[in-house]
Amino acid sequence: MKLDDRLRRLIAVGASVTANCQPCLRINAERALDNGADAQEVAEAVEVGKLVRQGASSKMDEFASSLNEAAFPTARPWKDGCGCV
């Protein structure tokens, strides 16, 4: 099955919400409408993106809460910040 532009843009709307990207959401919502989606379809895509984002955030919060002091090395190679840079 090949996705048409309308469906691809609706998927992009949901992905934009999941990624917390406001400029992407604005552009993809406009383009979804331009490609034949209606306002209800865009709203549904937004809701799906919110559900995915909430699920991922919830699982990360559970994981972060499960960590304890033993999970972290005592010698940290960084001086400041989170260590990812």
Stockholm file with secondary structure:
# STOCKHOLM 1.0

chainA/1-85         MKLDDRLRRLIAVGASVTANCQPCLRINAERALDNGADAQEVAEAVEVGKLVRQGASSKMDEFASSLNEAAFPTARPWKDGCGCV
#=GR chainA/1-85 SS CCCCHHHHHHHHHHHHHHTTCHHHHHHHHHHHHHTTCCHHHHHHHHHHHHHHHHHHHHHHHHHHHHCCGGGSCSSCSCSSSCSCC
#=GC SS_cons        CCCCHHHHHHHHHHHHHHTTCHHHHHHHHHHHHHTTCCHHHHHHHHHHHHHHHHHHHHHHHHHHHHCCGGGSCSSCSCSSSCSCC
//
